[in-house]
Amino acid sequence: MNYYQRIRDLREDHDLTQNDIVAILKMHKTTYTNYEQGKREPPFEFIIRLAIFYNVSIDYIAGLTKTPKPLTQNPAKNQKSR
């Protein structure tokens, strides 16, 4: 499995549409769709944003593991406590 499929699976597992996720991530739908369909290589920063948003490891998104382990340190949670 490539990580493009994993990106779509994560979105669908969270009951989000492409419109939902592009609004949350503040990006163009065409750009997101191209990443999800494997038409464009997503930048590493985007993969990091997805990992934080879905609270899964980058390894999971990349398809290196089948287990969607939560992040050991979630930067999003750390920012809220400041």
C-alpha distance (Angstrom), angle and dihedral (degrees) to the residues before:
residue distance angle dihedral
M1 . . .
N2 3.75 . .
Y3 3.78 122.1 .
Y4 3.78 92.9 -111.0
Q5 3.79 88.6 71.0
R6 3.80 89.4 45.3
I7 3.83 90.1 54.8
R8 3.80 89.9 55.0
D9 3.81 92.8 43.2
L10 3.81 91.8 52.8
R11 3.79 91.3 50.5
E12 3.80 92.6 48.3
D13 3.83 92.8 44.0
H14 3.81 87.2 58.1
D15 3.81 91.3 48.9
L16 3.79 92.2 -117.5
T17 3.77 127.6 144.9
Q18 3.77 122.2 -142.4
N19 3.80 87.2 -105.7
D20 3.81 89.8 55.1
I21 3.78 95.0 50.8
V22 3.80 96.0 44.7
A23 3.80 89.4 51.9
I24 3.81 91.0 49.5
L25 3.81 93.5 46.2
K26 3.82 92.6 39.4
M27 3.78 96.4 -129.6
H28 3.79 139.3 124.0
K29 3.78 116.1 -82.6
T30 3.81 92.7 -133.7
T31 3.80 90.6 56.0
Y32 3.79 92.9 49.4
T33 3.81 92.6 44.9
N34 3.80 90.4 51.7
Y35 3.82 90.4 53.0
E36 3.79 92.9 47.0
Q37 3.80 93.1 47.9
G38 3.81 93.2 45.9
K39 3.80 93.4 -116.5
R40 3.81 91.5 122.6
E41 3.76 131.0 29.9
P42 3.82 108.3 -114.6
P43 3.81 114.0 -128.5
F44 3.77 117.6 -113.9
E45 3.81 90.9 -113.8
F46 3.83 88.8 59.9
I47 3.82 91.5 51.0
I48 3.80 89.2 50.8
R49 3.82 90.9 50.7
L50 3.81 90.2 51.3
A51 3.80 92.2 48.1
I52 3.80 90.5 52.4
F53 3.80 93.6 43.7
Y54 3.81 95.0 49.0
N55 3.82 93.4 33.0
V56 3.80 94.0 -128.0
S57 3.79 132.6 124.9
I58 3.77 122.2 -94.0
D59 3.81 86.0 -123.7
Y60 3.79 88.7 63.4
I61 3.81 93.0 50.5
A62 3.82 89.7 47.9
G63 3.80 91.0 51.6
L64 3.82 93.7 -116.9
T65 3.78 91.5 124.7
K66 3.78 134.1 26.8
T67 3.79 93.3 -146.3
P68 3.83 116.1 87.1
K69 3.80 94.0 -146.6
P70 3.79 114.9 -173.8
L71 3.77 117.2 -112.1
T72 3.78 113.0 -89.7
Q73 3.80 89.4 -138.9
N74 3.76 116.0 22.6
P75 3.82 109.4 -158.2
A76 3.80 90.7 -160.2
K77 3.80 90.8 61.9
N78 3.80 91.9 45.2
Q79 3.81 91.3 53.7
K80 3.82 92.0 52.5
S81 3.78 92.3 56.0
R82 3.81 93.2 55.6
